[in-house]
């Protein structure tokens, strides 16, 4: 989708320099993806300590205790 944006040039240049991304389009796409990712993580953090899972990771991963 083609969109016209009025972005601060210095901000865009700094984002490109910091992320080592060479195109404006790619840096904007990356920024949007990161925003979405952080939002999803924030939503998941609300469940911290509220879900009790009786899971034995050693059994799930097929590990055997050597002791």
Residue pairs with C-beta under 8 A, 6 or more apart in sequence:
5 28
12 24
12 27
15 21
15 27
15 31
16 22
16 23
16 24
16 27
19 27
19 30
21 27
21 30
57 63
58 64
58 65
